[in-house]
Structure formats: structure tokens, C-alpha cells
Amino acid sequence: MTLNNRSFLFFGLICIAALSVGCNPTPKVSQISGTVTFKGQPVPAGYVTFTPDVAAGTLGQVVGFQIKDGKYDSKANTPPGLPPGSYKIRIGGFDGVKIPMWGQGKQIFNPIEDDCTVTDGSSTKDFKIPESAGQNVKIEPTADT
């Protein structure tokens, strides 16, 4: 085989490899929804963020879902859903009465953190915020106005 043929063969293999990487199907996306309650009542407003647990092998971006009237749903995001895997979650809750610089209202409990596994397909995960999270609330400003 001559040098030109080897170069052509090498270039051809590189192109095939690049095309096969570019043709991978869209990654799986799961849907998750549920309720968030505090002191037995639906949390009026807030957020649930899902941070991939890299130590458990889950990769990706942090994804957040709004809580409205005690419910959150990944289908409400654009794009909807998140990849299945293990996540570290953070939940913040507010009274839902907008005031200047506090788009979701006054904070009603300190944000809590937990772990969550998102399975393939659609699933439901409800969160009951412990009453202790409402003690000595440290006010954190929100990004919404």
C-alpha cells in the first residue's frame, strides 16, 4: 500500500468514526412530577432542582422545576424532562405573594437537600418538607421579580 492509499484509508476511517458519533440517537429523557407539602399544606411557590450525582455516574446539567400550588412537573419545562439517573435535589418554598425583589414571595422554610433516583419513563416523587426546615429561616433572595 502506498503512502497516498494509507492516507486516504486513514482519512476515510476518521470520517466514518465522526459520522457515527454524530448519528447517535437522542439521549433518553424521563418525566417526573409530584407534590411538595409543608406542615400538611401544598407549598404555594418554589423550586425543585435536580443536580446530577456524578459520584453515582449520572452526567448532565442541573435542571430546575417550578413548584406552583404544591405541584411540580418536568413536562412544563422546555425541553421537558431529564435523563434517568441519580440526583441531588434542593427544594425551596415561598408563600407565593409577590413583593418587590421577591418574585415568589416570602421564604417559608430553609431549602432542604435530598437524594432522588429518576427512573426510565414517567414517575412520581412527592416531597414532604419537615417542619424543622421552617425554624430560623435564613432568607435567600430569588432571581425572579
C-alpha positions as CSV (number, residue, x, y, z in Angstrom):
1,M,0.0,0.0,0.0
2,T,1.4,3.4,-0.9
3,L,1.5,6.4,1.3
4,N,-1.4,8.1,-0.6
5,N,-3.5,5.0,-0.2
6,R,-2.7,4.8,3.5
7,S,-3.6,8.4,4.0
8,F,-6.8,8.0,2.1
9,L,-7.7,4.9,4.2
10,F,-6.9,6.7,7.5
11,F,-8.9,9.8,6.4
12,G,-11.8,7.6,5.4
13,L,-11.8,5.8,8.8
14,I,-11.8,9.1,10.6
15,C,-14.8,10.4,8.6
16,I,-16.7,7.2,9.3
17,A,-16.0,7.5,13.0
18,A,-17.0,11.1,13.1
19,L,-20.3,10.4,11.3
20,S,-21.2,7.5,13.6
21,V,-20.7,9.8,16.6
22,G,-22.8,12.5,15.1
23,C,-25.6,10.0,14.3
24,N,-26.2,8.8,17.9
25,P,-29.9,8.8,18.9
26,T,-31.2,11.4,21.2
27,P,-30.5,10.5,24.9
28,K,-33.3,9.0,26.9
29,V,-35.4,11.5,28.8
30,S,-37.7,10.7,31.7
31,Q,-40.6,12.6,33.1
32,I,-41.1,13.3,36.8
33,S,-43.8,15.1,38.7
34,G,-45.2,15.2,42.2
35,T,-46.3,17.3,45.1
36,V,-44.4,19.3,47.7
37,T,-46.0,19.9,51.1
38,F,-45.0,21.7,54.2
39,K,-46.9,21.5,57.5
40,G,-49.5,19.4,55.7
41,Q,-50.3,22.1,53.1
42,P,-49.2,22.4,49.5
43,V,-46.2,24.7,49.0
44,P,-47.6,27.8,47.2
45,A,-44.5,28.5,45.1
46,G,-40.9,27.4,44.9
47,Y,-38.5,25.2,43.0
48,V,-37.1,21.7,42.9
49,T,-33.6,21.4,41.3
50,F,-32.1,18.1,40.2
51,T,-28.2,18.1,40.1
52,P,-26.7,15.0,38.5
53,D,-24.9,12.9,41.1
54,V,-21.6,12.5,39.3
55,A,-20.2,10.1,42.0
56,A,-23.1,7.7,41.1
57,G,-22.3,8.0,37.4
58,T,-25.1,10.5,36.4
59,L,-23.9,13.2,34.0
60,G,-25.7,16.2,32.6
61,Q,-26.9,19.6,33.5
62,V,-28.7,20.9,36.6
63,V,-32.4,21.0,35.9
64,G,-35.0,23.0,37.9
65,F,-38.7,22.8,38.0
66,Q,-41.1,25.4,39.4
67,I,-43.5,24.5,42.3
68,K,-46.9,26.0,41.8
69,D,-49.8,25.3,44.2
70,G,-47.8,22.3,45.7
71,K,-47.1,20.6,42.3
72,Y,-44.1,20.4,40.0
73,D,-44.0,18.7,36.6
74,S,-41.0,18.1,34.3
75,K,-43.3,18.4,31.3
76,A,-43.7,22.1,32.0
77,N,-40.0,22.8,31.1
78,T,-38.6,23.5,27.7
79,P,-37.2,20.9,26.8
80,P,-39.3,18.7,29.1
81,G,-37.9,16.0,31.4
82,L,-34.4,15.0,32.4
83,P,-32.2,11.9,31.8
84,P,-32.8,9.0,34.2
85,G,-30.2,8.6,36.9
86,S,-29.2,9.6,40.5
87,Y,-29.7,13.2,41.5
88,K,-29.0,15.5,44.4
89,I,-32.1,17.6,44.9
90,R,-32.7,21.0,46.5
91,I,-36.2,22.3,47.3
92,G,-37.1,25.9,48.2
93,G,-40.5,27.1,49.2
94,F,-42.2,30.5,49.2
95,D,-45.6,31.9,50.2
96,G,-46.5,32.9,46.6
97,V,-47.3,36.5,47.4
98,K,-45.1,38.6,45.1
99,I,-43.4,41.6,46.7
100,P,-40.5,43.8,45.3
101,M,-37.3,41.8,44.9
102,W,-39.1,38.6,46.0
103,G,-40.9,37.3,42.9
104,Q,-42.2,34.1,44.6
105,G,-42.9,35.9,47.9
106,K,-41.5,35.3,51.4
107,Q,-39.5,32.2,52.1
108,I,-41.4,29.8,54.3
109,F,-38.7,27.2,55.0
110,N,-34.9,26.8,54.7
111,P,-34.1,25.0,51.5
112,I,-33.7,21.2,52.0
113,E,-31.4,18.8,50.2
114,D,-32.1,15.1,49.5
115,D,-31.3,12.3,47.0
116,C,-33.6,11.1,44.3
117,T,-33.4,8.4,41.6
118,V,-35.2,9.2,38.3
119,T,-36.2,6.0,36.5
120,D,-36.9,5.4,32.9
121,G,-40.3,6.6,31.7
122,S,-42.7,8.6,33.8
123,S,-42.6,8.6,37.6
124,T,-44.0,10.4,40.6
125,K,-42.0,11.7,43.6
126,D,-43.7,13.5,46.4
127,F,-41.8,15.6,48.9
128,K,-42.9,16.3,52.5
129,I,-40.8,19.1,53.9
130,P,-40.0,18.5,57.6
131,E,-41.4,21.1,60.0
132,S,-37.9,21.7,61.3
133,A,-37.0,23.3,58.0
134,G,-39.3,26.2,59.0
135,Q,-37.3,27.1,62.1
136,N,-34.8,30.0,62.0
137,V,-35.5,30.7,58.3
138,K,-32.5,32.3,56.6
139,I,-33.9,34.5,53.8
140,E,-32.4,33.9,50.4
141,P,-33.2,36.3,47.6
142,T,-34.7,34.8,44.4
143,A,-33.9,35.6,40.8
144,D,-37.5,36.3,39.8
145,T,-39.1,39.7,40.0
